[in-house]
Amino acid sequence: MTGKSSRNKGAAGERELLKLLGEELGVILQRNLQQTRAGGADCIELKGFAIEVKRVERYNRLAWWRQACEQAEALGAEPILFYRRSREPWTAWIKTTDGHREATLIEAAQHIRESWLT
């Protein structure tokens, strides 16, 4: 895959995930269009969270999680990583008291909602 088609796939993945997550949370989410220049998270519109999205065929979750954590720390936010391969559902890694855990998109949305209540 060329650089341009890879970027297009990534941007389409971000839009897809943000639409689904926004519908689950009852909000409209948009991509962080400054992310490339500023090196920031893919979505910073959810109060207290920095969302990183990966739409790829080869998984490198530990590197992605490190990236998500670094970006979130710079923003003073909690990281959430969403990723998926073709023809697979979105999966999330969410922060826990002792590291992180895998979650479905719906479980990640519930995690976000619960944090808004505290």
N, C-alpha and C positions, 0 to 999 in steps of 0.2 A: 504494500500500500504506500502511495506517495505521501509526502508531507502534507500537501494540500488536502488530499482525500482523507487522511488520518485526522486532520484538524476538523474537517467537515463532519466526520463521523463522531468525533468528540463533542462538537457543538450540538449536533442533533441529539446525542445522548443526554447532554445537559438539559436541553429543552424538554425532552421526553420525561426525564426523571422529575424535573421541577414542576411540570404540569401534573403528574401523578401525585407527587407529594403535596403540592398546593391544593389539589382536590381533596385529598385526605384530611388536610388541616383546615380547609375552608378559607384559604388565602390565595392570592395571586403571587407567584414567585417568578423572578426574572434572573437571568444570568448576570454575573458580575463581568461586564464588558471591559473593565480595566484590569482583569486578572493577568493577562499576558504581560502588560507593561509593569504592573505593580507586583506581580508574583503572588497574588492573593488567591483566596478561595474562590470556587466556582459560583457560590451563592452566599451572600452575606446579609440577606434580607430578613432572616429569622432571628429575632432578638435572642442573643446569647449563644448563637451557633454559627459555625463556619462549615459549609458543606463542600465536600470535594466529590466530584463525579468522574468515574472512569468507565468508558464504553469501549472495551478491548476484547481481544480473543485470548491473549496470554495474561495470566494473573501474576501480579507482583504485589500482593496485598501488604506485606510488611513495609516495603518502600512507599507505597501509597499512604499507609497509615502514618508513617513518619512525616511525609509531606503534609498530610491533613493536620497533624498535631502542631507542626511548626507554623503553618499558616494561621491556625486557630490561636495559638499562643501570641502571635504578633497582633492579633485582633482582640485579645482578651476574651476569647469565646471558647466554646466546647466544640471539638471536632466531631463530625459525622462523615464517614466515607460510604458512598454508594457506588456499586460496580455491577456490571453484567456483561456476559458474552451474548452473542447472537442466539436467539431462540431460547434464552434462559430468563428467569425472573430477576428483578433487581434484588440485590442483597446489600445489607448495610453492616458496617462495623460501628458500634456505638461505645462510648466511654463508660467504664464501670469503676468502682472504687479500687479494684485491683488490676486495672488494665483496660481491656476492651472485650466485647463479645459480638458474635454474629447475630444479626436480626433481619427479619423481613422488613419490607418497606412499611407495612402497617405497624409493626412493633416499633420501628424507628419513629414513626409519627406519634405513637402513643408516648414514647420516651420524651419527645419534644413537648407534647401537651402537658405531661406531668411536670416537667421543669418549669413551665409557665405558671403553674399553680403554686409553686413554692417561692 
